[in-house]
Amino acid sequence: MKKIDKKFVIDLSKKKNEPEWMLKFRLKALDKFNELDNPTFGPKLNIDFDKITYYKEKRQDITDDWNKVSEDIRGTFCDLGVIKAEQDYLYGVTNQYESEVVYHNIKDKDSEVIFTSTDLALQKYPELFQKYFNNLVKFTENKYTALNGAFWSGGSFIYIPKGVKLDRPLQSYFRIDTENLGQFERTIIIVDDDAQLEYIEGCTAKSYSSTSLHAGVVEIYVGKNAKCKYSTIQNWSKDVYNLVTKRAIVEEGGVMQWIDGNIGSGITMKYPSCILKGDNSVGNSISIAYASEGQVIDAGAKMIHIGKNTKSNIVSKSISLNGGVSNYRGTTRINKSAVNSKATIRCDTIILDELSKSDTIPNNILGNNSSVIEHEATISKVNKEKLFYLMSKGLSEDLAKELLVMGFIKDFKHELPLEYAVELNRLLKSF
């Protein structure tokens, strides 16, 4: 299904058995997509929208039994280590293959925790769904939020009730195996007052000679004194455009933490953000961007302070090699109302050769005299003295550089579950 027109949207909504209000929403989003141009900042986007497949027919209904997942899809996720991760340490898992969630399971089925696909949440929890859908990330914001609004399919819907603190993470895994596919998942997470959630997201795709597109939207609501930690390791293939909008709003005393790893994709534009609405709320972002040949990663974070005594901390680690481009782009704004607030931004970049590039593009706005914004940025090449020392101990130049890079990103790895930190090491060594 490739054609971008109203009939396609009507057929998609009908196929999903959606209520009338969702069809109207999709059609409005389609009109906005056709109206808007590409962003005026960041890397140039050359996407032929006529060649994108906007929805891949599901091959099976969602199930909570791995044995009922088709053998080839099950094999794909097994090879990625997803099944073992669920068995070893996860509270629940959702796996999306192409346009639809194919497998979903949660350990405690009697729990009041809601963890399901976004499509099923629309059917099973319509009032809760409509309350939060398109409330934090509006479809009118840019061309790709509009595109997601028109064609969204799949994604995770999570509700953690008041006072519930999960002792193990929930995980979603997104996989593209089709050439020219567009994947437009929609994820909504609500962590109610005094609740706690750790959520992990993984993304991969096969390599092709033509372009695929990933344009997801994530909306997160963190209640009073609640905590949410959202970790992503993105390892799309280099023929994928990764254009994602992720945003959280944090109430009084709440804490939101983004752990964001960008390893793959040809072009990435992603800036996870926190709106610190409540007094004493906290937003943290720790990210790495690893750009090699044929990659432009334009990523960072946004922190908007509204409540009093709010705090934010951005740590961005960028690595460029073999002609890759890795840029930090971010916004930190402390509003007039956010008295006695503090924001810290630290951007560190290491460039491993003469061909690679990196820029730091901050936008810091201070709206009152009682608050503080601190920004620090460093760009450096591999330390020759450290490299010489390691090589004098018998290491090759490549192995010595690898060791220095691993040390450079230790802050990021420290925040990941052990299994993901090990996988990150493997991914970086493969470049």
C-alpha positions as CSV (number, residue, x, y, z in Angstrom):
1,M,0.0,0.0,0.0
2,K,2.0,2.9,-1.3
3,K,-0.3,5.7,-2.6
4,I,-0.7,8.7,-0.3
5,D,-4.3,9.8,-0.7
6,K,-7.5,9.9,1.3
7,K,-8.8,6.6,0.0
8,F,-5.7,4.9,1.3
9,V,-6.2,6.5,4.8
10,I,-9.9,5.6,4.8
11,D,-9.1,2.0,3.8
12,L,-6.4,1.7,6.5
13,S,-8.7,3.0,9.2
14,K,-11.5,0.7,8.1
15,K,-9.1,-2.3,8.1
16,K,-8.2,-1.5,11.7
17,N,-11.8,-1.1,12.7
18,E,-11.3,2.3,14.1
19,P,-13.9,4.8,15.5
20,E,-15.0,7.7,13.3
21,W,-13.0,10.3,15.3
22,M,-9.7,8.5,14.5
23,L,-10.5,8.4,10.8
24,K,-11.2,12.2,10.9
25,F,-7.9,12.7,12.8
26,R,-5.9,10.7,10.1
27,L,-7.5,12.7,7.3
28,K,-6.6,16.0,9.0
29,A,-3.0,14.8,9.5
30,L,-2.8,13.8,5.8
31,D,-3.8,17.3,4.8
32,K,-1.2,18.8,7.1
33,F,1.5,16.5,5.8
34,N,0.8,17.6,2.2
35,E,0.8,21.2,3.3
36,L,4.1,21.2,5.3
37,D,7.7,21.3,3.9
38,N,10.7,19.5,5.3
39,P,12.5,21.1,8.3
40,T,14.7,24.1,7.5
41,F,17.5,22.8,9.8
42,G,19.6,19.7,10.0
43,P,20.6,17.4,7.2
44,K,19.0,17.5,3.8
45,L,16.2,15.0,3.4
46,N,15.7,13.5,-0.1
47,I,12.8,11.2,0.5
48,D,10.8,10.0,-2.5
49,F,7.4,9.6,-0.8
50,D,5.9,7.9,-3.8
51,K,8.3,4.9,-3.3
52,I,7.5,4.3,0.4
53,T,5.3,1.4,1.4
54,Y,3.1,3.0,4.1
55,Y,1.5,-0.1,5.5
56,K,2.5,-3.8,5.3
57,E,-0.4,-6.2,5.6
58,K,-0.1,-8.1,8.9
59,R,0.7,-11.8,8.4
60,Q,-0.9,-12.9,11.6
61,D,-2.9,-11.6,14.6
62,I,-1.1,-10.5,17.7
63,T,-0.4,-13.4,20.2
64,D,1.2,-14.0,23.6
65,D,2.5,-17.4,22.6
66,W,5.9,-17.5,20.7
67,N,5.0,-20.9,19.2
68,K,2.1,-19.2,17.4
69,V,4.3,-16.6,15.8
70,S,5.3,-17.6,12.2
71,E,8.5,-19.5,12.1
72,D,10.5,-17.0,10.0
73,I,9.5,-14.0,12.1
74,R,10.2,-15.9,15.3
75,G,13.6,-16.8,13.9
76,T,14.4,-13.2,13.2
77,F,13.6,-12.1,16.8
78,C,15.4,-15.1,18.2
79,D,18.6,-14.2,16.2
80,L,18.4,-10.7,17.7
81,G,18.3,-12.1,21.2
82,V,14.9,-10.8,22.0
83,I,13.4,-14.1,23.2
84,K,16.2,-14.8,25.6
85,A,16.0,-11.2,27.0
86,E,12.3,-11.7,27.8
87,Q,13.0,-15.0,29.6
88,D,15.9,-13.7,31.6
89,Y,15.0,-10.3,33.0
90,L,12.0,-8.5,31.4
91,Y,8.6,-7.9,33.0
92,G,7.0,-7.8,29.6
93,V,7.7,-7.4,25.9
94,T,6.1,-6.2,22.7
95,N,7.7,-7.0,19.3
96,Q,6.6,-5.2,16.2
97,Y,7.5,-6.6,12.7
98,E,7.0,-4.1,9.9
99,S,3.7,-2.3,10.5
100,E,2.1,-4.4,13.2
101,V,2.8,-5.8,16.6
102,V,3.0,-9.6,16.2
103,Y,3.8,-10.7,19.8
104,H,3.0,-9.3,23.2
105,N,3.4,-10.8,26.7
106,I,3.5,-9.6,30.3
107,K,4.6,-11.7,33.2
108,D,1.8,-10.9,35.6
109,K,-1.4,-11.0,33.6
110,D,-3.5,-10.2,36.7
111,S,-1.7,-7.0,37.3
112,E,-3.4,-3.6,36.9
113,V,-0.6,-2.6,34.7
114,I,-1.7,-2.0,31.1
115,F,0.9,-3.0,28.5
116,T,-0.4,-3.6,25.0
117,S,-0.1,-2.5,21.4
118,T,-1.4,1.0,20.7
119,D,-3.9,-0.4,18.2
120,L,-5.4,-2.7,20.8
121,A,-5.5,0.1,23.4
122,L,-7.7,2.2,21.1
123,Q,-10.2,-0.7,21.0
124,K,-10.0,-1.8,24.7
125,Y,-9.4,1.5,26.5
126,P,-11.0,4.1,24.3
127,E,-11.5,6.8,27.0
128,L,-7.9,6.5,28.4
129,F,-6.5,6.4,24.9
130,Q,-8.3,9.5,23.6
131,K,-7.3,11.4,26.8
132,Y,-3.6,11.1,26.0
133,F,-3.3,10.5,22.2
134,N,-2.0,13.6,20.3
135,N,-2.1,15.6,23.5
136,L,1.7,16.1,24.0
137,V,3.0,15.7,20.4
138,K,0.6,17.4,18.0
139,F,0.3,16.2,14.4
140,T,0.6,19.8,13.3
141,E,4.2,20.2,14.6
142,N,6.1,19.2,11.5
143,K,5.9,17.2,8.3
144,Y,6.8,13.9,10.1
145,T,4.5,14.2,13.1
146,A,1.8,14.8,10.5
147,L,2.9,11.7,8.5
148,N,2.8,9.6,11.6
149,G,-0.7,11.0,12.4
150,A,-2.0,9.9,9.0
151,F,-0.4,6.4,8.9
152,W,0.4,5.4,12.5
153,S,0.3,1.7,13.1
154,G,1.6,-0.3,16.1
155,G,3.7,0.9,19.0
156,S,3.3,0.4,22.7
157,F,0.6,1.7,25.1
158,I,1.6,1.5,28.8
159,Y,-0.3,2.6,31.9
160,I,1.4,2.2,35.3
161,P,-1.2,2.8,38.1
162,K,-0.6,5.0,41.1
163,G,2.1,3.7,43.5
164,V,3.1,0.7,41.3
165,K,6.8,0.3,40.9
166,L,7.9,-2.3,38.4
167,D,11.0,-4.2,39.5
168,R,11.9,-5.3,35.9
169,P,11.9,-3.4,32.6
170,L,9.3,-3.5,29.9
171,Q,10.7,-3.7,26.4
172,S,9.5,-3.1,22.8
173,Y,11.5,-4.2,19.7
174,F,10.9,-2.8,16.2
175,R,12.1,-4.6,13.1
176,I,12.0,-3.6,9.4
177,D,12.6,-6.4,6.9
178,T,11.0,-4.9,3.7
179,E,12.6,-2.6,1.2
180,N,11.2,0.9,1.0
181,L,9.0,0.4,4.1
182,G,7.7,3.2,6.2
183,Q,7.3,2.4,9.9
184,F,5.1,4.8,11.9
185,E,4.6,3.4,15.4
186,R,2.9,5.4,18.0
187,T,3.9,4.9,21.7
188,I,2.0,6.3,24.7
189,I,3.3,5.9,28.2
190,I,1.5,7.0,31.4
191,V,3.4,6.6,34.7
192,D,0.8,7.7,37.3
193,D,1.6,9.4,40.7
194,D,4.3,7.7,42.8
195,A,4.7,4.9,40.2
196,Q,7.9,3.8,38.5
197,L,8.8,2.3,35.1
198,E,11.9,1.4,33.1
199,Y,11.3,0.9,29.4
200,I,13.7,-0.3,26.8
201,E,13.4,0.0,23.0
202,G,15.4,-1.7,20.3
203,C,15.3,-1.0,16.6
204,T,17.0,-2.8,13.6
205,A,16.5,-3.2,9.9
206,K,17.9,-5.2,7.0
207,S,20.1,-3.3,4.5
208,Y,18.9,-2.4,1.0
209,S,20.0,-0.2,-1.8
210,S,16.9,2.1,-1.5
211,T,15.4,4.2,1.2
212,S,13.2,3.1,4.1
213,L,11.6,5.5,6.6
214,H,11.1,5.4,10.4
215,A,8.9,8.3,11.7
216,G,7.7,7.3,15.2
217,V,6.1,9.4,17.8
218,V,6.4,8.9,21.6
219,E,4.4,10.7,24.3
220,I,5.2,10.1,27.9
221,Y,3.3,11.4,31.0
222,V,5.1,11.3,34.3
223,G,2.9,11.9,37.3
224,K,3.7,13.5,40.7
225,N,6.7,11.9,42.4
226,A,6.8,9.3,39.6
227,K,9.9,8.1,37.7
228,C,10.3,6.9,34.1
229,K,13.5,5.7,32.4
230,Y,13.4,5.3,28.7
231,S,16.4,3.6,27.0
232,T,16.8,3.3,23.2
233,I,19.5,1.5,21.2
234,Q,18.8,2.4,17.5
235,N,20.7,0.3,15.0
236,W,18.8,0.9,11.8
237,S,20.6,0.1,8.6
238,K,22.2,3.0,6.6
239,D,19.4,3.1,4.1
240,V,16.9,4.2,6.8
241,Y,15.8,7.8,7.5
242,N,15.2,7.9,11.3
243,L,13.0,10.9,12.0
244,V,11.4,10.6,15.4
245,T,9.6,12.9,17.9
246,K,9.9,12.0,21.5
247,R,8.5,14.1,24.4
248,A,7.7,13.8,28.1
249,I,5.8,16.0,30.4
250,V,6.8,15.8,34.1
251,E,4.6,16.8,37.1
252,E,5.6,17.9,40.6
253,G,8.6,15.9,42.0
254,G,8.6,13.6,39.0
255,V,11.8,12.3,37.2
256,M,12.2,11.6,33.5
257,Q,15.4,10.1,32.1
258,W,16.2,9.5,28.4
259,I,19.0,7.1,27.6
260,D,19.4,7.5,23.8
261,G,21.9,5.5,21.6
262,N,22.1,6.3,17.9
263,I,24.4,3.8,16.1
264,G,22.7,3.1,12.8
265,S,20.6,4.8,10.1
266,G,21.9,7.0,7.2
267,I,20.2,10.1,8.6
268,T,18.9,10.6,12.1
269,M,17.0,13.6,13.4
270,K,16.0,13.0,17.0
271,Y,15.8,15.3,20.1
272,P,14.1,13.7,23.1
273,S,12.6,16.4,25.3
274,C,11.2,17.0,28.7
275,I,8.6,19.6,29.7
276,L,9.3,20.2,33.4
277,K,5.9,21.4,34.3
278,G,5.7,20.6,38.0
279,D,7.8,22.2,40.8
280,N,10.9,20.2,41.8
281,S,10.6,18.0,38.7
282,V,13.8,16.6,37.0
283,G,14.7,15.8,33.4
284,N,17.9,14.0,32.4
285,S,19.2,13.0,29.0
286,I,22.3,10.9,28.3
287,S,23.0,10.1,24.6
288,I,25.6,8.8,22.3
289,A,25.8,9.4,18.5
290,Y,28.2,7.2,16.5
291,A,28.5,8.3,12.9
292,S,30.6,6.4,10.3
293,E,30.8,6.6,6.5
294,G,27.5,7.6,4.9
295,Q,25.9,8.7,8.2
296,V,24.7,12.0,9.4
297,I,23.4,12.0,13.0
298,D,21.7,15.2,14.0
299,A,20.6,14.5,17.6
300,G,20.5,16.0,21.1
301,A,17.8,16.9,23.6
302,K,15.4,19.6,24.7
303,M,14.6,20.7,28.3
304,I,11.8,23.2,29.0
305,H,11.6,24.4,32.6
306,I,8.2,25.7,33.7
307,G,7.9,24.7,37.4
308,K,9.9,26.2,40.3
309,N,13.1,24.5,41.5
310,T,13.3,22.3,38.4
311,K,16.6,20.6,37.3
312,S,17.8,19.3,34.0
313,N,21.0,17.6,32.9
314,I,22.0,16.8,29.3
315,V,25.1,14.7,28.6
316,S,25.8,14.2,24.9
317,K,28.7,12.0,23.6
318,S,29.4,12.1,19.8
319,I,31.8,10.0,17.8
320,S,32.7,10.6,14.2
321,L,34.9,8.4,12.0
322,N,35.4,7.4,8.3
323,G,33.8,10.7,7.1
324,G,30.7,10.5,9.3
325,V,28.9,13.6,10.6
326,S,27.7,13.7,14.2
327,N,26.0,16.9,15.4
328,Y,24.5,17.9,18.7
329,R,21.4,20.1,18.4
330,G,19.5,21.0,21.5
331,T,17.3,23.6,23.3
332,T,17.3,24.4,27.0
333,R,14.8,27.0,28.1
334,I,14.1,28.2,31.7
335,N,10.9,30.1,31.7
336,K,10.2,33.2,33.8
337,S,8.1,31.0,36.1
338,A,10.8,28.5,36.7
339,V,12.6,30.4,39.5
340,N,15.6,28.8,41.3
341,S,16.0,26.3,38.5
342,K,19.3,24.8,37.1
343,A,20.2,23.3,33.8
344,T,23.5,21.7,32.8
345,I,24.6,20.8,29.3
346,R,27.8,18.9,28.5
347,C,28.6,18.0,24.9
348,D,31.7,16.0,24.2
349,T,32.9,14.9,20.8
350,I,35.7,12.8,19.6
351,I,36.8,12.8,15.9
352,L,38.8,9.8,14.8
353,D,40.1,11.0,11.4
354,E,40.5,14.0,9.1
355,L,37.4,13.3,7.0
356,S,34.8,13.4,9.8
357,K,32.9,16.3,11.2
358,S,31.0,17.4,14.2
359,D,29.1,20.6,15.3
360,T,27.5,21.7,18.5
361,I,24.4,23.8,18.0
362,P,22.9,24.8,21.3
363,N,19.9,27.1,22.0
364,N,20.0,28.2,25.6
365,I,17.4,30.6,27.0
366,L,17.3,32.0,30.5
367,G,14.1,33.7,31.6
368,N,14.8,34.8,35.2
369,N,17.6,36.0,37.4
370,S,17.5,33.3,40.1
371,S,18.2,30.4,37.7
372,V,21.4,29.0,36.1
373,I,22.2,27.5,32.7
374,E,25.7,25.9,32.4
375,H,26.9,24.8,29.0
376,E,30.2,23.0,28.3
377,A,31.3,21.6,24.9
378,T,34.6,19.9,23.9
379,I,35.7,18.6,20.5
380,S,38.9,16.6,20.3
381,K,40.8,14.0,18.3
382,V,42.2,10.8,19.7
383,N,44.8,11.6,22.3
384,K,48.2,10.7,20.7
385,E,49.9,10.2,24.0
386,K,47.2,7.8,25.3
387,L,47.3,6.0,21.9
388,F,51.0,5.7,22.0
389,Y,50.9,4.4,25.6
390,L,48.3,1.7,24.8
391,M,50.2,0.6,21.6
392,S,53.4,0.4,23.7
393,K,51.6,-2.3,25.7
394,G,51.2,-4.4,22.7
395,L,47.8,-3.3,21.4
396,S,47.2,-2.5,17.7
397,E,46.3,1.0,16.7
398,D,42.7,-0.1,15.9
399,L,42.3,-1.9,19.2
400,A,43.8,1.1,21.1
401,K,41.3,3.4,19.5
402,E,38.5,1.1,20.3
403,L,39.5,1.0,24.0
404,L,39.6,4.8,24.1
405,V,36.2,5.1,22.5
406,M,34.7,2.6,25.0
407,G,36.1,4.7,27.8
408,F,34.7,7.9,26.2
409,I,31.1,6.5,26.4
410,K,31.3,4.9,29.9
411,D,28.7,7.3,31.3
412,F,26.2,6.1,28.7
413,K,27.0,2.3,29.1
414,H,26.7,2.6,32.9
415,E,23.0,3.5,32.5
416,L,22.1,0.5,30.4
417,P,21.1,-3.0,31.6
418,L,24.1,-5.3,31.4
419,E,22.8,-7.2,28.4
420,Y,22.4,-4.0,26.4
421,A,25.8,-2.7,27.4
422,V,27.4,-5.9,26.1
423,E,25.4,-5.6,22.8
424,L,26.5,-2.0,22.5
425,N,30.1,-3.0,22.7
426,R,29.5,-5.6,20.0
427,L,27.8,-3.0,17.7
428,L,30.6,-0.4,18.1
429,K,33.2,-3.0,17.3
430,S,31.5,-4.0,14.1
431,F,31.8,-0.5,12.6
